[in-house]
Amino acid sequence: MPHTEPAFVKHYDAIDYGAGGDGVTNDTASIVAAADAAHAAGGGVVFFPAGTYIAEGLPLYENVFYLGSNSGASIVKSPNPPTTSMFDAAAAVDFAGGGIAYLDLDGRVATSGVHGIDFSDVSNELNDFAIDHCHVHHFDHGYHGATRDRFIPITNNRFWYCTVGLYVRAEHPNFGINDIRNNTTGVGGTLIHAQFLGTKFNYNSYGVRALDGGSVSESQFVGCHFGYNSTAGASVSDYCVFDGCLFLANAIGAYTPNSGTISACHFENHTGVVISIGAGNGIVITGNTFNELSGTGSLIYVSATAQLNRMMNVSNNSFYVDDRSVIDSANGFVHSNISGNVVYSNGRTNGTAAYFIIPGVSGGYTFIGNTIWDEAATTSIALNSASSIRATIVGNRFRSVGAPSFGTTDADTRIAHNFGYKTENGGTASVADTGTITHGIAATPTQYLVTPTKADRIAAVTAASSTTITVSLTDAAGTAVEVAENVIWRAWV
């Protein structure tokens, strides 16, 4: 519905200062006159009644607000061709106060250096400048921030068809429900302590990423939508949090080099790696759902080649996947936790691909309480680890999948109570000296115990293979027992 400005705020109607709003006349001078009057009075509202205003180079002043009746009814359009930014702040150290609301800003075409809202000449801080209910489109940068954007509320807007929708060099900005789409980069620059609530990043090349040597760090994305971004939905730096977000059909869902949290998100139909991680130190991926039945590459891939993947926590996720690995790493995991995940496949055709791949140097990781179920009953390996030294692999369910491979183990490796991969067995068997017992466990046992049922007998295991243990059975004098007798045995990994 049309917006009207509060009666108690001093306003300066662009029409009263000579603007035509007819979509033909260049109204720049008239709108500048209205803005100058508001600025001279210490602040106010420059109001645009419904119409199309041809203008560019409109000054941004502290405590001066540009307000339309509705973003679809009050349109400010660049001349053809545009030569300068539509709204532009003069050179200043700091800038505080003001805003733009309920306007449609049309740059006609994304022209290099021509921005929609331009604070590039503010050399230090921008504070308390609000952008609300605007449609900003066809600019180089829809919004180009100051050297430091601080406490700038940007909510309920659309930034479309720009080279960069919002170019921000920000600390503590708050981005509410914005629709950012069809840009080369949706949001780019430097973002520190930023908060995005319900923002849509759709049909961009990158939804959000660092630009010009900046970073996206220590920021929070809550309830955001990343869809159909052709390079990546989100490419961030350290310590970012994604909570309750939807990632749909991006080339890569999210890239994070290190330390962050991804929780309660849904990932679906990505063409490449879904979550790409650098070193992986301290990252938490928990409580997410992955519905990835097509595409290539692992759902979660850790690219660090050095032994850096420490203290990762991948837990309580649901993975619905066919011919892709769930987790893969260029090197391995150290002191990391993979637990409580459910992996289900119904149409797997690549029968040799492992679900969890842990190559290289690994140690001290836990793999506990996971369920890997391949309803197609392929020979895909549930877990393929090059090294499981000091690892704990307990209480997992390996259903209709190939036996896991644990690689190098040691005395501190604990492998037990895994459904579909028996790691201990025992009972009573009848053997003579050098006889064998079929142990029925999934790997060559590393520990075993054989107890004779007769008091004057001595029994020991002399060899073990992937299928049997070989028993030495003698009397007290050391003479071999050549007639089979019952022994009680136990073997375990």
Legacy VTK file of the C-alpha trace (Angstrom):
# vtk DataFile Version 3.0
C-alpha trace
ASCII
DATASET POLYDATA
POINTS 493 float
0.000 0.000 0.000
1.215 3.580 -0.588
3.493 5.035 2.036
2.893 8.473 3.531
5.432 10.345 5.604
4.554 11.327 9.214
2.973 14.767 9.396
5.331 15.951 12.136
8.445 15.482 9.953
9.370 18.474 7.808
9.116 17.350 4.212
10.160 18.792 0.861
8.060 17.605 -2.043
10.091 17.123 -5.230
7.119 18.295 -7.301
6.996 21.562 -5.316
10.605 22.212 -6.349
9.838 21.784 -10.025
10.247 18.057 -10.673
7.943 16.687 -13.341
8.025 12.972 -12.525
6.939 12.281 -16.102
9.744 9.889 -17.072
10.981 12.307 -19.763
12.201 15.502 -18.093
15.545 15.416 -16.296
14.522 16.263 -12.728
18.014 16.261 -11.196
18.175 20.015 -10.482
14.716 20.117 -8.889
15.407 17.169 -6.581
18.815 18.597 -5.624
17.095 21.859 -4.710
14.665 20.028 -2.425
17.535 18.094 -0.808
19.587 21.267 -0.314
16.609 22.902 1.418
16.198 19.951 3.772
19.915 19.931 4.500
19.954 23.680 5.202
17.140 23.183 7.706
19.147 20.554 9.599
17.332 17.571 8.125
14.020 16.465 6.701
12.305 14.314 4.118
12.536 14.727 0.356
9.285 13.186 -0.836
8.607 11.680 -4.251
4.923 11.396 -5.154
4.100 8.578 -7.575
5.862 9.057 -10.891
9.107 8.429 -12.767
11.930 10.912 -12.074
14.943 11.071 -14.377
17.891 11.990 -12.148
21.450 11.214 -11.100
24.058 12.747 -8.801
21.533 13.347 -6.007
23.327 14.400 -2.812
23.310 12.256 0.314
23.228 14.469 3.420
23.228 13.601 7.088
19.687 13.444 8.491
18.079 13.870 5.079
15.735 11.083 4.002
14.545 10.306 0.489
11.069 8.836 0.597
8.711 7.558 -2.077
5.034 6.729 -1.864
5.775 3.121 -2.826
8.794 1.416 -4.381
6.741 0.425 -7.393
5.063 3.812 -7.789
7.890 6.262 -7.080
10.707 5.529 -9.550
14.030 7.323 -9.873
15.666 6.442 -13.181
19.145 7.246 -14.469
19.482 9.317 -17.660
20.333 7.380 -20.793
23.250 6.829 -20.713
24.050 7.238 -16.991
27.231 9.154 -16.180
27.443 9.143 -12.373
25.954 7.423 -9.332
22.291 8.069 -8.647
22.671 8.994 -4.946
26.145 10.159 -3.971
27.699 11.327 -0.697
30.329 14.056 -0.916
33.823 13.509 0.469
33.701 13.317 4.270
35.435 11.595 7.142
32.264 10.327 8.818
28.585 10.256 7.944
25.656 9.568 10.288
21.891 9.607 9.852
19.568 9.628 6.886
18.111 7.043 4.594
16.222 6.034 1.478
12.865 4.265 1.563
9.999 3.185 -0.697
11.784 4.056 -3.942
12.538 2.147 -7.121
16.092 3.016 -8.240
16.628 2.078 -11.891
20.161 2.432 -13.279
19.097 1.216 -16.752
22.283 -0.836 -17.222
25.162 -1.888 -14.940
27.751 0.744 -15.958
31.215 0.572 -14.390
31.562 3.082 -11.555
27.894 4.095 -11.614
26.288 3.004 -8.350
22.801 3.272 -6.976
23.696 4.535 -3.481
27.320 5.633 -3.240
29.292 6.325 -0.042
32.699 5.559 -1.541
34.015 9.061 -0.690
33.332 8.669 3.048
36.804 7.829 4.313
35.966 6.514 7.779
32.603 5.538 9.271
29.020 5.440 8.067
26.446 5.066 10.833
22.669 4.877 11.073
21.837 5.192 7.409
18.736 3.128 6.643
17.671 1.600 3.335
14.159 0.207 3.496
11.588 -1.096 0.989
13.595 -0.106 -2.076
14.108 -1.869 -5.382
17.658 -1.141 -6.578
18.625 -2.576 -9.949
20.888 -2.304 -12.997
23.883 -0.554 -11.400
27.547 -1.409 -11.055
27.020 -1.582 -7.274
23.482 -1.249 -6.038
24.933 -0.016 -2.763
28.582 1.001 -2.353
29.518 1.551 1.274
31.970 3.780 3.076
35.387 2.641 4.260
33.640 1.318 7.373
29.892 0.691 7.383
28.691 0.409 10.975
25.166 -0.082 12.304
23.451 0.338 8.948
19.999 -1.267 8.832
19.259 -2.539 5.318
15.895 -4.317 5.279
13.009 -5.281 3.008
14.785 -4.356 -0.221
15.508 -5.918 -3.592
18.972 -5.593 -5.145
18.846 -7.039 -8.661
20.908 -7.138 -11.854
24.032 -5.379 -10.540
27.680 -6.278 -10.763
27.561 -6.273 -6.940
24.213 -5.935 -5.243
25.713 -4.574 -2.026
29.404 -3.715 -1.788
29.959 -3.428 1.942
32.985 -2.787 4.124
31.093 -3.302 7.310
31.207 -3.952 11.017
27.932 -4.753 12.771
25.563 -4.226 9.822
22.081 -5.695 10.044
20.515 -7.071 6.882
16.880 -8.000 7.265
14.565 -9.599 4.723
16.214 -8.570 1.453
15.926 -10.203 -1.966
19.345 -10.220 -3.638
19.305 -11.845 -7.065
20.676 -11.893 -10.604
23.883 -10.108 -9.618
27.424 -11.187 -10.348
27.977 -10.988 -6.585
24.990 -10.552 -4.305
26.828 -9.161 -1.283
30.585 -8.628 -1.418
33.445 -6.758 0.200
34.330 -7.048 3.899
31.778 -8.210 6.466
32.623 -8.482 10.154
29.988 -9.196 12.799
27.268 -8.895 10.153
23.832 -10.380 10.655
21.583 -11.560 7.826
18.019 -12.477 8.776
15.781 -14.069 6.166
17.816 -12.737 3.225
17.426 -14.381 -0.177
20.539 -14.862 -2.317
19.195 -16.294 -5.583
20.429 -16.583 -9.176
23.709 -14.741 -8.574
27.128 -16.021 -9.487
28.111 -15.722 -5.809
25.469 -15.142 -3.173
27.927 -13.637 -0.708
31.731 -13.476 -0.784
34.756 -11.372 0.129
36.037 -8.892 -2.450
39.159 -6.781 -2.865
41.207 -8.519 -0.185
38.428 -8.404 2.402
36.842 -11.207 4.400
33.442 -12.414 5.512
34.040 -13.430 9.116
32.350 -13.702 12.488
28.991 -13.177 10.804
25.609 -14.840 11.180
23.134 -16.030 8.550
19.763 -17.024 9.994
16.857 -18.302 7.946
18.472 -17.256 4.673
17.856 -18.739 1.230
20.757 -19.508 -1.115
19.381 -20.772 -4.422
20.641 -21.332 -7.956
23.886 -19.366 -7.532
26.113 -20.468 -10.401
29.474 -20.417 -8.549
28.671 -20.603 -4.815
25.826 -19.783 -2.490
28.095 -18.472 0.258
31.883 -18.158 0.259
32.931 -16.972 3.710
35.965 -16.762 5.952
36.344 -17.859 9.574
33.865 -18.135 12.448
30.614 -17.698 10.511
27.324 -19.254 11.577
24.592 -20.577 9.266
21.424 -21.492 11.116
18.132 -22.624 9.598
19.143 -21.729 6.038
18.030 -23.305 2.765
20.685 -24.095 0.144
19.101 -25.113 -3.143
20.751 -26.066 -6.454
23.886 -23.930 -6.184
27.123 -24.978 -7.865
28.676 -25.104 -4.367
26.441 -24.612 -1.354
28.892 -23.047 1.083
32.644 -22.601 1.321
34.270 -21.919 4.666
37.997 -22.272 5.311
37.919 -22.793 9.038
36.007 -22.621 12.339
32.290 -22.036 12.017
28.885 -23.620 12.568
26.347 -24.911 10.058
23.202 -26.134 11.792
19.546 -26.919 11.069
20.029 -26.154 7.352
18.646 -27.977 4.340
20.780 -28.715 1.257
19.312 -29.975 -2.001
20.261 -30.584 -5.649
23.735 -29.055 -5.789
25.810 -29.686 -8.884
29.180 -29.733 -7.106
30.569 -30.046 -3.588
27.862 -29.016 -1.141
30.055 -27.780 1.728
33.688 -27.088 0.852
35.991 -26.592 3.828
39.588 -25.381 3.960
41.456 -26.545 7.054
38.336 -27.503 8.979
39.688 -26.660 12.415
36.853 -26.465 14.910
34.010 -26.469 12.397
30.626 -27.828 13.518
28.133 -29.304 11.034
25.112 -30.561 12.948
21.406 -31.182 12.609
21.265 -30.572 8.839
19.476 -32.456 6.072
21.057 -33.221 2.693
18.907 -34.362 -0.237
21.523 -34.758 -2.953
20.596 -37.379 -5.540
22.523 -35.880 -8.458
25.665 -33.829 -9.059
29.311 -34.715 -8.562
31.789 -34.357 -5.733
31.447 -35.062 -2.050
28.720 -33.521 0.048
31.348 -32.315 2.533
34.913 -31.927 1.307
37.911 -30.802 3.359
40.656 -29.556 1.057
43.608 -28.952 3.401
46.567 -31.137 2.466
48.435 -30.625 5.740
47.440 -32.293 9.009
45.118 -29.465 9.981
41.636 -30.980 10.093
41.355 -30.935 13.854
38.396 -30.912 16.185
35.728 -31.089 13.495
32.254 -32.109 14.640
29.920 -33.629 12.040
26.942 -34.962 13.949
23.225 -35.720 13.817
22.820 -34.966 10.113
20.587 -36.798 7.630
22.106 -37.578 4.228
19.968 -38.837 1.332
22.521 -39.513 -1.364
23.211 -41.786 -4.327
26.520 -41.754 -6.236
28.413 -39.322 -4.026
30.554 -39.557 -0.919
29.228 -37.961 2.233
32.586 -36.788 3.597
35.939 -36.739 1.856
39.210 -35.148 2.865
42.477 -34.395 1.135
44.352 -35.602 4.195
42.448 -36.853 7.229
40.886 -35.946 10.558
42.584 -35.501 13.904
40.614 -35.427 17.177
37.367 -35.053 15.231
33.896 -36.411 15.834
31.591 -38.024 13.273
28.562 -39.286 15.143
24.815 -39.801 15.067
24.491 -39.301 11.313
22.025 -41.200 9.118
23.027 -41.970 5.521
20.471 -43.493 3.157
20.837 -44.459 -0.480
18.273 -46.048 -2.773
19.689 -45.694 -6.283
23.439 -46.021 -5.954
25.133 -47.300 -9.123
28.759 -46.572 -8.251
29.318 -49.699 -6.243
32.898 -48.977 -5.231
32.634 -45.417 -3.893
32.905 -45.083 -0.126
30.422 -43.051 1.885
33.004 -41.705 4.332
36.573 -41.266 3.064
39.344 -40.406 5.513
42.682 -40.595 3.705
46.131 -39.609 4.868
47.157 -39.025 8.460
44.291 -39.466 10.896
44.281 -40.086 14.597
42.051 -39.959 17.596
38.837 -39.509 15.636
35.504 -40.912 16.792
32.985 -42.589 14.502
30.078 -43.440 16.754
26.387 -44.201 16.344
26.140 -43.597 12.599
23.753 -45.492 10.314
24.766 -46.161 6.701
22.035 -47.967 4.769
22.272 -48.719 1.065
18.897 -50.108 0.005
20.334 -50.983 -3.401
22.673 -53.358 -1.541
25.840 -52.318 -3.374
29.378 -53.054 -2.276
30.058 -49.388 -1.507
32.325 -49.152 1.514
30.738 -47.510 4.530
34.009 -46.082 5.863
37.377 -46.033 4.106
40.095 -44.710 6.391
43.806 -44.813 5.664
44.580 -44.615 9.370
42.505 -45.255 12.473
45.225 -44.912 15.067
43.661 -44.117 18.462
40.245 -44.003 16.773
36.995 -45.072 18.402
34.564 -46.756 15.994
31.656 -48.015 18.042
27.924 -48.581 17.794
27.458 -47.945 14.070
24.997 -49.692 11.762
26.423 -50.807 8.404
23.409 -52.131 6.517
23.666 -53.605 2.997
27.035 -51.944 2.387
30.552 -53.190 1.882
32.706 -53.800 4.919
34.512 -50.724 6.213
38.257 -50.367 5.868
40.073 -48.914 8.858
43.639 -48.798 7.574
46.395 -48.621 10.165
45.293 -49.333 13.732
47.101 -49.573 17.042
46.503 -50.803 20.582
44.423 -47.715 21.341
42.039 -48.261 18.416
38.600 -49.328 19.615
36.304 -51.051 17.094
33.258 -52.679 18.667
29.509 -53.261 18.606
28.993 -52.265 14.974
25.916 -53.848 13.330
26.871 -55.414 10.000
30.528 -55.547 10.962
31.102 -58.155 13.628
34.240 -57.349 15.579
34.065 -60.048 18.248
32.873 -63.640 18.444
33.327 -66.735 20.526
31.957 -70.121 21.579
32.930 -73.777 21.846
34.800 -75.639 19.103
36.288 -79.104 18.655
39.933 -79.022 17.526
43.145 -80.999 17.690
46.635 -79.540 17.679
47.196 -77.203 14.653
43.457 -77.212 14.002
41.564 -74.107 12.911
38.447 -72.345 14.144
36.350 -70.213 11.806
35.912 -67.011 13.815
33.184 -65.319 11.744
34.240 -61.734 12.420
34.759 -59.096 9.780
38.513 -58.634 10.072
41.623 -60.457 11.189
41.385 -60.573 14.978
44.105 -58.873 16.932
43.241 -60.448 20.278
42.079 -63.970 21.129
41.692 -66.422 24.002
41.425 -70.237 23.869
40.700 -72.267 27.025
40.801 -76.104 27.066
37.934 -77.976 28.689
40.328 -80.635 30.107
42.464 -79.689 33.099
45.793 -81.050 31.817
45.673 -79.290 28.442
47.488 -76.183 27.247
45.995 -74.155 24.370
47.225 -71.121 22.444
46.582 -69.324 19.148
49.515 -69.613 16.766
48.108 -67.744 13.762
45.144 -65.636 12.718
43.703 -64.769 9.341
40.647 -62.904 8.072
38.604 -66.132 8.425
40.263 -68.467 10.977
42.469 -68.786 14.024
44.938 -71.670 14.299
45.178 -73.430 17.665
48.073 -75.227 19.363
46.731 -77.895 21.766
49.114 -79.947 23.929
49.079 -81.918 27.159
51.011 -80.840 30.261
54.165 -82.565 28.981
54.028 -80.633 25.723
52.833 -83.529 23.579
50.481 -82.557 20.762
46.850 -83.612 21.167
45.957 -85.370 17.929
42.311 -86.195 18.656
39.895 -83.274 18.554
38.695 -81.959 21.901
36.392 -79.130 22.916
37.907 -75.736 23.668
36.260 -72.447 24.591
37.408 -69.600 22.372
36.966 -65.875 21.936
38.430 -63.550 19.283
38.047 -59.848 18.768
39.465 -56.854 16.934
LINES 1 494
493 0 1 2 3 4 5 6 7 8 9 10 11 12 13 14 15 16 17 18 19 20 21 22 23 24 25 26 27 28 29 30 31 32 33 34 35 36 37 38 39 40 41 42 43 44 45 46 47 48 49 50 51 52 53 54 55 56 57 58 59 60 61 62 63 64 65 66 67 68 69 70 71 72 73 74 75 76 77 78 79 80 81 82 83 84 85 86 87 88 89 90 91 92 93 94 95 96 97 98 99 100 101 102 103 104 105 106 107 108 109 110 111 112 113 114 115 116 117 118 119 120 121 122 123 124 125 126 127 128 129 130 131 132 133 134 135 136 137 138 139 140 141 142 143 144 145 146 147 148 149 150 151 152 153 154 155 156 157 158 159 160 161 162 163 164 165 166 167 168 169 170 171 172 173 174 175 176 177 178 179 180 181 182 183 184 185 186 187 188 189 190 191 192 193 194 195 196 197 198 199 200 201 202 203 204 205 206 207 208 209 210 211 212 213 214 215 216 217 218 219 220 221 222 223 224 225 226 227 228 229 230 231 232 233 234 235 236 237 238 239 240 241 242 243 244 245 246 247 248 249 250 251 252 253 254 255 256 257 258 259 260 261 262 263 264 265 266 267 268 269 270 271 272 273 274 275 276 277 278 279 280 281 282 283 284 285 286 287 288 289 290 291 292 293 294 295 296 297 298 299 300 301 302 303 304 305 306 307 308 309 310 311 312 313 314 315 316 317 318 319 320 321 322 323 324 325 326 327 328 329 330 331 332 333 334 335 336 337 338 339 340 341 342 343 344 345 346 347 348 349 350 351 352 353 354 355 356 357 358 359 360 361 362 363 364 365 366 367 368 369 370 371 372 373 374 375 376 377 378 379 380 381 382 383 384 385 386 387 388 389 390 391 392 393 394 395 396 397 398 399 400 401 402 403 404 405 406 407 408 409 410 411 412 413 414 415 416 417 418 419 420 421 422 423 424 425 426 427 428 429 430 431 432 433 434 435 436 437 438 439 440 441 442 443 444 445 446 447 448 449 450 451 452 453 454 455 456 457 458 459 460 461 462 463 464 465 466 467 468 469 470 471 472 473 474 475 476 477 478 479 480 481 482 483 484 485 486 487 488 489 490 491 492
